[in-house]
């Protein structure tokens, strides 16, 4: 009886403001990546460890970011991940610096990596507009109950403005809301505190992951809610301090949001998916 040995795959490890990802180059779309394999790769004890996986797929002349959450579920987009994805494309010789497009499940995202940004500290991603609703929900954590506002980027976010983000507690357990039908596919949770007229601190509990050091689309949604509640006039820029660093959200006069921040690639190697438990 022959035993099929799964071949090794190439991977890279990167992060944007501490929000970390495993990059899998698969330009020809040959890898049928399964949810249990993603969970194995993202496991911080038994795998490589990450908040998610970015699979690099070429479609015609463009590149598609196949983003998976750490629990193996598909995600629409990822603001920090797409900056890491862009850096990989450039360093792999697949894309030149300048302004270019990356495909996601949420649509096409415009990326700008300027020639003078040698260290990839200020990659810009046009994230689109935040869609708000008038819904207010109650968010329950281990430490208390908070009021949450609803926004989509286009992935869902529930944003709670609090006096002190440390008072929210450990976030070891997923927050719960009292009106789950508002987010039928689940949601990400952001807790923000005001630090200046155009600066906030933020903590995030990501859907399918847990608390992360940063969330790009969450920073955009949080900045938009903060700007709305603070009566900021567009164009505006909000600095978002996250546990893993700092990112910036710019809004033009039409409410289109651009996320700016760093991207790092810290390791590369090969691994096998053969030991991934089904």
Phi, psi and omega per residue, in radians:
X1 nan 2.229 3.132
X2 -1.559 2.559 3.098
X3 -1.933 2.188 -3.136
X4 -1.352 2.163 3.119
X5 -1.742 2.129 3.138
X6 -1.289 2.248 -3.101
X7 -1.162 2.761 3.080
X8 -1.232 2.645 3.066
X9 -2.110 2.620 3.077
X10 -1.408 2.511 3.037
X11 -2.517 2.798 2.978
X12 -2.283 2.743 3.097
X13 -2.096 2.271 3.137
X14 -2.546 3.029 3.094
X15 -2.702 2.737 2.993
X16 -2.153 1.906 -3.097
X17 0.961 0.655 3.088
X18 1.560 -0.221 3.070
X19 -1.380 1.855 -2.884
X20 -1.826 2.650 -2.994
X21 -2.484 2.638 2.943
X22 -1.748 2.163 3.137
X23 -1.730 2.209 3.109
X24 -2.060 1.850 3.064
X25 -1.180 2.136 -3.136
X26 -2.577 0.988 -2.996
X27 -0.962 -0.657 -3.099
X28 -1.477 0.027 3.118
X29 1.035 0.772 -3.094
X30 -1.601 -0.346 -3.032
X31 -1.590 2.106 3.066
X32 -1.572 1.422 -3.022
X33 -1.302 2.165 -3.083
X34 -1.758 2.752 -3.088
X35 -1.030 -0.711 -3.109
X36 -1.184 -0.493 3.091
X37 -1.253 -0.663 3.078
X38 -1.099 -0.779 3.122
X39 -1.044 -0.707 3.116
X40 -1.114 -0.835 -3.126
X41 -1.057 -0.702 -3.050
X42 -1.450 -0.165 3.138
X43 -1.129 2.133 -3.043
X44 -1.363 -0.138 3.111
X45 -1.881 -0.715 -3.056
X46 -1.852 -0.206 -3.138
X47 -2.113 -2.604 3.112
X48 -1.417 -0.736 3.127
X49 1.686 2.127 3.117
X50 -3.035 2.918 3.030
X51 -1.442 -0.281 -3.131
X52 -3.109 3.071 -3.133
X53 -2.083 2.367 3.050
X54 -1.987 1.874 3.097
X55 -1.657 2.269 -3.070
X56 -1.670 1.977 -3.095
X57 -2.194 2.342 3.076
X58 -1.638 2.301 3.062
X59 -2.192 1.901 -3.025
X60 1.003 -2.096 -3.094
X61 -1.750 0.101 -3.106
X62 -2.060 2.992 -3.128
X63 -2.068 2.382 -3.132
X64 -1.816 2.267 3.069
X65 -1.619 1.777 3.087
X66 -1.497 1.677 -3.053
X67 -1.702 2.300 3.091
X68 -2.136 2.371 2.996
X69 -1.185 2.892 -3.097
X70 -1.099 -0.410 3.114
X71 -1.521 0.084 3.088
X72 1.651 -0.132 -3.124
X73 -1.318 2.683 3.092
X74 -1.340 2.569 3.088
X75 -2.234 2.641 -3.068
X76 -1.174 -0.855 -3.116
X77 -2.827 3.097 3.135
X78 -2.731 2.012 -3.055
X79 -1.178 -0.682 3.079
X80 -1.323 -0.690 -3.141
X81 -1.089 -0.635 -3.068
X82 -1.235 -0.476 3.051
X83 -1.218 -0.743 3.083
X84 -1.097 -0.726 3.100
X85 -1.025 -0.780 -3.135
X86 -1.110 -0.747 3.119
X87 -1.080 -0.740 3.115
X88 -1.023 -0.825 -3.117
X89 -0.982 -0.736 -3.108
X90 -1.216 -0.820 -3.085
X91 -1.238 -0.405 3.080
X92 -1.483 -0.030 -3.137
X93 1.337 0.305 -3.130
X94 -1.609 -0.237 -3.075
X95 -2.652 2.485 3.079
X96 -1.561 2.762 3.032
X97 -1.103 2.883 -3.086
X98 2.078 -2.628 3.118
X99 -1.865 2.236 -3.121
X100 -2.616 2.990 -3.066
X101 -1.920 2.521 3.000
X102 -2.161 2.349 -3.138
X103 -1.499 2.426 3.049
X104 -2.384 3.026 3.075
X105 -1.172 -0.331 3.116
X106 -1.577 -0.028 -3.099
X107 2.104 -2.883 -3.095
X108 -1.558 2.304 3.123
X109 -1.973 2.240 3.112
X110 -1.501 2.240 -3.099
X111 -2.040 2.465 3.018
X112 -2.231 2.151 3.029
X113 -2.163 1.856 -3.025
X114 -1.349 2.753 -3.122
X115 -1.123 -0.518 -3.088
X116 -1.530 0.033 3.097
X117 -1.675 1.183 -3.001
X118 -1.082 -0.576 -3.061
X119 -1.719 0.180 3.104
X120 0.996 0.815 -3.133
X121 -1.611 -0.267 -2.994
X122 -2.451 0.913 3.080
X123 -1.278 2.340 -3.103
X124 -1.915 2.331 3.097
X125 -2.219 2.140 3.103
X126 -1.380 1.944 -2.989
X127 -1.676 -0.144 3.135
X128 1.624 -2.879 -3.107
X129 -1.729 2.609 3.045
X130 -1.484 2.269 3.095
X131 -1.691 2.018 -3.133
X132 -1.742 2.682 2.922
X133 -2.180 2.891 3.130
X134 -1.433 -0.039 -3.111
X135 -1.114 2.364 2.974
X136 -2.079 2.315 -3.132
X137 -2.142 2.796 3.027
X138 -1.684 2.226 -3.109
X139 -1.849 2.143 -3.099
X140 -1.827 2.141 3.004
X141 -2.088 3.093 3.111
X142 -1.077 -0.418 -3.028
X143 -1.793 -0.101 -3.125
X144 2.847 -2.963 -3.140
X145 -2.144 2.328 -3.054
X146 -2.274 2.682 3.061
X147 -1.508 2.316 -3.116
X148 -2.082 2.458 3.023
X149 -1.760 2.637 -3.022
X150 -1.868 2.307 3.104
X151 -2.616 2.671 -3.140
X152 -2.198 2.435 -3.106
X153 -2.297 0.592 -0.156
X154 -1.462 -0.065 3.068
X155 -1.225 2.685 -2.944
X156 -1.394 2.513 3.110
X157 -2.454 2.458 3.043
X158 -2.053 1.995 -2.987
X159 -1.927 2.169 3.101
X160 -1.984 2.179 3.059
X161 -1.564 2.112 -3.066
X162 -2.216 2.878 3.117
X163 -1.280 -0.612 -3.040
X164 -2.576 1.990 -3.082
X165 -1.166 -0.377 3.087
X166 -1.195 -0.471 -3.099
X167 -1.250 -0.193 3.139
X168 -1.202 -0.400 3.113
X169 1.785 -2.828 -2.997
X170 -1.390 -0.454 -3.060
X171 1.028 0.528 3.026
X172 -1.240 -0.454 3.132
X173 -1.934 2.411 -3.113
X174 -1.025 2.287 3.026
X175 -1.070 2.689 3.112
X176 -2.135 2.629 3.095
X177 -2.075 2.730 -3.053
X178 -1.492 -0.107 -3.069
X179 -2.333 1.224 -2.971
X180 -1.104 -0.430 -3.101
X181 -1.180 -0.262 3.057
X182 -1.117 -0.585 -3.136
X183 -2.175 1.371 -3.050
X184 -1.104 -0.425 3.132
X185 -1.787 0.275 -3.080
X186 1.475 3.056 -3.089
X187 -2.643 2.847 2.936
X188 -1.594 2.623 3.135
X189 -2.054 2.295 3.034
X190 -2.121 2.393 3.049
X191 -2.081 2.152 -3.029
X192 -2.205 2.600 3.041
X193 -2.218 2.559 3.117
X194 -1.397 2.263 3.108
X195 -2.035 -0.348 3.058
X196 -2.900 -3.137 -3.092
X197 -1.134 -0.388 3.117
X198 -2.369 0.627 -3.092
X199 -2.577 2.352 3.107
X200 -2.320 2.724 2.913
X201 -1.782 2.560 -3.038
X202 -2.500 2.451 2.913
X203 -2.121 2.597 -3.041
X204 -2.303 2.400 2.884
X205 -1.975 1.925 -3.057
X206 -1.540 2.388 3.071
X207 -0.999 2.221 3.108
X208 1.374 0.084 -3.086
X209 -2.288 -1.027 -2.992
X210 2.127 -2.896 3.109
X211 -1.215 2.322 3.131
X212 -2.120 2.858 -3.122
X213 -1.308 -0.273 3.121
X214 -2.902 2.803 3.026
X215 -2.631 2.036 -3.049
X216 -1.189 -0.888 3.116
X217 -1.151 -0.567 3.070
X218 -1.136 -0.678 3.080
X219 -1.076 -0.704 3.111
X220 -1.142 -0.830 3.138
X221 -1.091 -0.741 -3.133
X222 -1.148 -0.743 3.117
X223 -1.101 -0.676 3.136
X224 -1.146 -0.750 3.104
X225 -1.143 -0.745 3.108
X226 -1.066 -0.787 -3.139
X227 -1.096 -0.705 3.131
X228 -1.125 -0.808 -3.107
X229 -1.282 -0.395 3.135
X230 -1.672 -0.003 3.140
X231 1.033 0.682 3.049
X232 -1.252 2.412 3.122
X233 -1.646 2.270 3.118
X234 -1.304 2.542 0.061
X235 -1.354 2.565 3.108
X236 -2.456 2.835 3.011
X237 -2.268 2.304 3.084
X238 -2.089 2.229 3.028
X239 -1.465 2.264 -3.123
X240 -2.038 1.943 3.088
X241 -1.542 2.069 3.122
X242 -1.952 3.017 -3.090
X243 -1.097 -0.461 -3.086
X244 -1.757 0.098 -3.127
X245 2.582 -2.493 -3.083
X246 -2.442 2.415 2.985
X247 -2.258 2.898 -3.134
X248 -2.202 2.462 3.087
X249 -2.073 2.140 3.093
X250 -1.876 2.429 3.013
X251 -2.068 2.305 3.005
X252 -1.487 -3.071 -3.059
X253 -1.185 -0.239 3.140
X254 -1.735 0.057 3.131
X255 1.460 0.167 3.087
X256 -1.361 2.221 -3.023
X257 -1.762 2.373 3.053
X258 -2.080 2.271 3.122
X259 -1.750 2.257 3.118
X260 -2.143 2.414 3.112
X261 3.092 -3.100 -3.060
X262 -1.488 2.881 3.001
X263 -2.480 2.319 -3.125
X264 -2.198 2.498 2.937
X265 -2.086 2.127 -2.919
X266 -1.995 -0.261 -3.096
X267 -2.793 2.783 3.024
X268 -2.631 2.709 -3.136
X269 3.138 -2.806 3.072
X270 -2.251 2.682 3.102
X271 -2.604 2.930 3.079
X272 -2.086 2.515 3.099
X273 -1.648 0.087 -3.030
X274 -1.182 -0.437 -3.120
X275 -1.664 0.141 3.126
X276 -1.234 2.083 3.133
X277 -1.176 2.357 -3.110
X278 -1.265 nan nan
